């Protein structure tokens, strides 16, 4: 497939383009490269943080390096966001807290305890959206002053959030997708629709803006394709045998990933209907995929599985380039500015990585 990363990246940068943020993370102390601990890989290292061998590993010389480990969350990290115009990194966890990390020091500025397990956290521009049980919290972090709003209506945990133009989508535990439209008078969001089609919880959402579609993956093992203008169902994709955990779209293509150990590649044919064209199998269930560019501008897919490993693939050939191991399974992967990307694992650790620049 001849794929341009311009079609993989969203229309707006998900993270602020700040040279200071990149420099600050670069200044953090790095753990010297050593041999990976074979007991840690099996989850049985008795020495834990005092072990002389690595408890995080990547193949050196393949174009990226670890800059920092941000520790403090007690449970799985479910969201990483760097709002526009800010040098603060926001991370959300199932421990019910949002941690705000200072980009100048790499230290946690403060901890916001929301009192409930967080299901998802994203940002768009200066806005931060947090999925909670029966609620979406919205923070506006613009220079005009912080504002906070609560959006009622979801039934159960909000596992997935997505933004398209002035629309906010929230995937919930009862299978609904709630839709709000933004405005700038009073509470800036008004509920405009509820999309119903899934039989179980919606756990992932992806915007296919090039094809004017919203994709939703569910615990009912299906993917639904929604028209972003009419908010009507266009197609239901079957084929997975377990929960659809993550989605990645570009051009006329869609990648769907499941706990059934498979990635399925779909391509839109004449008339816009998606058809399966290939299946990639992993040895473990797939939790998260992310598309980005490496330092040479090559399209890369980062694929996290529940074997505590993130695999990096070339998108055109799907050749494995590298692997990252974590202490526990990586539930969250997000890209940042200037070659940064982030992984968040079930131990509550956020790791900051950076693609090395061309020499």
C-alpha positions in Angstrom: 0.0 0.0 0.0 1.3 3.4 -0.9 0.3 5.4 2.2 1.1 9.0 3.1 1.3 9.8 6.7 -0.5 13.0 6.0 -3.6 10.8 5.8 -2.8 9.1 9.1 -2.3 12.2 11.2 -5.4 14.0 12.3 -6.2 17.4 10.6 -5.1 19.2 13.7 -2.1 18.2 15.8 -3.2 16.2 18.8 -0.3 17.7 20.8 1.1 21.2 21.0 4.2 21.8 18.9 6.5 23.1 21.6 10.3 22.9 21.3 10.5 23.6 25.1 8.5 20.4 25.8 10.8 18.3 23.7 13.9 19.8 25.2 12.6 19.3 28.8 12.0 15.6 28.3 15.4 15.3 26.6 17.0 16.8 29.7 15.5 14.0 32.0 18.0 11.4 33.3 18.2 8.3 31.2 18.8 4.8 32.6 22.0 3.3 31.0 21.4 0.6 28.4 21.9 -2.8 29.9 20.7 -6.4 29.3 17.0 -6.9 29.9 16.0 -8.9 33.0 14.7 -12.3 31.9 12.8 -12.7 35.2 11.1 -9.3 34.7 9.9 -10.3 31.3 8.2 -13.3 32.9 6.8 -11.0 35.7 8.9 -12.7 38.4 11.8 -10.4 39.2 12.2 -10.2 43.0 14.5 -7.3 42.9 11.9 -5.0 41.2 13.3 -1.4 40.9 16.6 -2.4 42.5 17.4 -4.9 39.8 20.6 -4.2 37.9 19.1 -5.3 34.6 16.6 -3.4 32.5 12.9 -3.5 33.3 12.1 -1.8 30.0 13.7 -2.7 26.8 14.0 -1.6 23.2 16.5 -2.5 20.5 19.1 0.2 20.4 20.1 1.8 17.1 16.7 1.4 15.4 15.8 5.1 15.5 14.2 5.9 18.9 15.2 6.1 22.5 13.5 6.4 26.0 13.6 9.8 27.5 11.7 9.5 30.8 9.5 7.3 33.0 6.7 9.2 34.7 5.6 7.2 37.7 2.8 7.9 40.2 -0.5 6.3 38.9 -1.6 3.3 40.8 -3.6 1.6 38.0 -3.7 1.4 34.2 -3.1 4.6 32.2 -6.0 5.2 29.8 -5.2 8.5 28.3 -2.3 10.9 27.5 -2.8 14.4 26.3 -0.8 17.5 25.7 -3.2 20.4 25.1 -2.3 23.2 22.6 -0.4 26.1 24.0 0.6 24.2 27.1 3.8 22.6 28.3 1.8 20.4 30.7 1.2 16.7 30.0 -2.1 15.3 31.3 -2.4 11.6 32.0 -5.6 9.8 33.2 -5.7 6.5 35.0 -8.2 3.9 36.2 -7.1 4.9 39.7 -9.4 7.9 39.3 -6.8 10.6 39.0 -5.5 13.0 36.4 -1.8 13.8 36.8 -0.4 17.0 35.4 3.3 16.8 34.6 5.5 19.9 34.1 7.2 19.9 30.8 10.2 21.9 32.2 11.0 19.5 35.0 9.3 16.3 34.1 7.8 16.3 37.6 4.2 15.9 38.6 2.8 19.4 39.3 -0.4 18.2 40.9 -2.9 15.3 41.1 -6.6 15.8 40.4 -8.7 13.1 42.1 -12.0 12.8 40.3 -13.3 10.2 42.6 -14.3 7.7 39.9 -12.5 5.3 37.6 -11.5 7.1 34.4 -12.4 5.3 31.2 -10.8 7.6 28.6 -9.0 11.0 28.3 -8.2 13.0 25.1 -7.6 16.6 24.1 -8.5 18.7 21.1 -6.8 22.1 21.0 -7.0 23.6 24.5 -9.8 21.3 25.5 -9.4 18.2 27.6 -12.2 15.6 27.7 -12.4 12.9 30.4 -14.8 9.9 30.3 -16.2 8.8 33.7 -19.1 6.6 34.8 -22.3 8.3 33.6 -20.5 11.6 32.8 -18.0 13.4 30.6 -15.9 16.1 32.3 -14.7 18.9 30.0 -11.9 21.3 30.8 -11.1 24.4 28.7 -7.5 25.3 29.4 -7.3 28.4 27.1 -5.5 31.5 28.0 -8.8 33.2 28.7 -9.1 31.2 31.9 -9.8 27.6 32.9 -13.4 26.5 32.6 -15.0 23.2 33.5 -18.2 21.6 32.3 -20.0 18.3 33.0 -21.9 16.5 30.3 -24.6 14.2 31.6 -26.4 11.5 29.7 -24.0 8.5 29.3 -25.2 5.2 30.9 -22.3 3.5 32.5 -18.5 4.0 31.9 -17.4 6.2 29.0 -14.7 4.1 27.4 -14.0 6.1 24.3 -14.0 9.7 23.1 -13.5 11.4 19.8 -13.8 14.9 18.3 -14.7 15.8 14.7 -15.1 19.6 13.9 -17.6 20.8 16.5 -18.9 17.3 17.5 -17.9 15.3 20.5 -18.5 11.6 20.5 -18.6 9.4 23.7 -18.8 5.6 23.5 -20.4 4.1 26.6 -20.8 0.8 28.5 -24.4 0.2 27.3 -23.4 0.3 23.6 -24.6 3.9 22.9 -22.5 6.6 21.3 -23.6 10.0 22.6 -23.0 13.1 20.4 -22.7 16.7 21.6 -22.3 19.8 19.4 -20.1 22.6 20.7 -21.2 26.3 21.0 -19.8 29.2 23.0 -22.8 30.4 25.0 -23.4 29.1 28.5 -22.5 25.5 28.7 -20.7 25.1 25.3 -22.0 21.6 24.5 -25.6 20.5 23.6 -26.5 16.9 23.1 -27.7 16.4 19.5 -27.9 12.6 19.0 -27.5 9.1 20.4 -26.1 6.5 18.0 -27.5 3.0 18.7 -26.3 -0.1 16.9 -23.9 -2.0 19.2 -25.2 -4.6 21.6 -22.4 -4.2 24.2 -20.0 -1.5 25.3 -18.3 0.7 22.8 -14.6 0.7 23.7 -12.9 2.5 20.8 -13.7 5.3 18.3 -11.8 6.6 15.3 -12.5 9.5 12.9 -12.0 8.7 9.2 -12.3 12.3 8.1 -11.2 11.6 4.6 -14.2 9.3 4.0 -16.5 11.3 6.3 -16.9 8.4 8.7 -16.8 7.6 12.4 -15.7 4.1 13.2 -16.7 2.4 16.5 -15.4 -0.9 18.0 -17.3 -2.8 20.6 -17.3 -5.7 23.1 -19.9 -7.2 20.7 -17.0 -8.0 18.4 -18.2 -5.7 15.6 -17.2 -2.4 14.1 -19.9 0.1 13.0 -19.3 2.7 10.3 -21.3 6.0 10.9 -21.8 8.9 8.5 -20.4 12.0 10.1 -22.9 14.3 8.4 -26.2 12.3 8.9 -25.0 10.4 12.0 -26.6 7.3 10.5 -25.1 3.8 10.3 -23.5 3.1 6.9 -22.2 -0.4 7.5 -21.5 -3.0 10.2 -18.2 -5.0 9.9 -18.2 -8.6 11.2 -15.3 -11.0 11.3 -13.7 -10.6 14.7 -14.3 -13.3 17.3 -13.6 -11.1 20.4 -13.6 -7.5 21.6 -12.6 -4.9 19.0 -10.1 -2.9 21.0 -8.6 -0.3 18.6 -9.0 1.2 15.2 -6.7 3.0 12.7 -8.0 4.6 9.5 -6.2 6.3 6.6 -7.4 7.2 3.0 -9.9 4.4 2.0 -8.4 1.9 4.5 -9.3 0.8 8.0 -7.3 -1.4 10.4 -9.4 -3.2 13.1 -7.7 -4.9 16.1 -9.1 -7.4 18.5 -8.5 -9.6 21.5 -8.9 -12.5 19.1 -5.2 -11.9 18.2 -5.9 -10.5 14.8 -5.7 -7.2 12.8 -8.0 -7.1 9.9 -7.3 -4.7 6.9 -10.4 -3.3 5.2 -10.5 -1.2 2.0 -13.4 0.8 0.6 -14.5 -0.5 -2.8 -16.8 1.2 -5.3 -19.8 2.6 -3.5 -17.8 3.2 -0.3 -18.4 -0.2 1.3 -15.5 -1.6 3.3 -14.3 -5.1 2.4 -11.7 -7.3 4.2 -8.5 -7.7 2.2 -6.0 -9.2 4.7 -5.6 -10.5 8.2 -2.5 -10.2 10.4 -2.2 -12.5 13.4 -0.4 -11.9 16.7 0.3 -14.5 19.4 -1.6 -12.4 21.9 -4.7 -10.2 22.1 -4.3 -6.7 20.6 -5.0 -3.8 22.9 -4.0 -0.6 21.0 -2.7 0.6 17.6 -1.3 4.0 16.6 0.0 5.3 13.3 2.8 7.8 13.1 6.0 8.7 11.3 9.5 7.7 12.3 12.4 10.2 12.0 12.8 9.4 8.3 9.1 10.1 7.6 8.3 6.4 7.1 4.8 5.3 8.1 4.9 3.2 11.3 2.3 1.2 13.2 2.8 0.7 16.9 0.8 -2.3 18.1 0.4 -3.2 21.8 -0.6 -6.7 22.8 -1.5 -8.2 26.2 1.9 -10.0 26.3 3.3 -6.7 27.7 4.9 -5.9 24.3 4.6 -3.1 21.8 5.6 -4.1 18.3 6.6 -1.5 15.7 5.7 -2.4 12.1 6.4 -0.7 8.7 2.9 0.1 7.5 3.5 -0.6 3.8 5.0 -4.1 4.2 4.0 -4.8 7.8 7.6 -5.9 8.5 8.4 -5.9 12.2 11.0 -3.2 13.0 11.4 -3.2 16.8 9.8 -4.1 20.1 9.2 -2.3 23.4 8.6 -4.3 26.6 6.8 -2.9 29.6 6.3 -4.1 33.2 2.7 -4.7 32.4 0.5 -4.5 29.3 0.5 -1.2 27.5 -3.0 0.2 27.3 -2.3 3.6 25.9 -0.1 4.9 23.1 -0.1 8.5 21.9 2.1 10.6 19.6 3.5 14.0 20.6 5.3 16.9 18.9 8.7 16.9 17.5 9.2 13.1 17.3 7.9 12.3 20.8 5.5 9.5 21.6 4.1 8.1 24.9 3.2 4.7 26.2 1.1 4.1 29.3 0.9 0.7 31.0 -1.2 -1.2 33.5 1.3 -0.5 36.2 0.5 3.2 35.9 3.8 4.2 34.3 3.9 6.7 31.4 7.1 6.3 29.3 8.3 9.1 27.1 10.0 8.1 23.8 11.5 10.1 21.0 12.4 9.3 17.4 16.1 10.2 16.8 16.6 12.9 14.3 18.3 12.2 11.0 22.0 12.9 11.2 
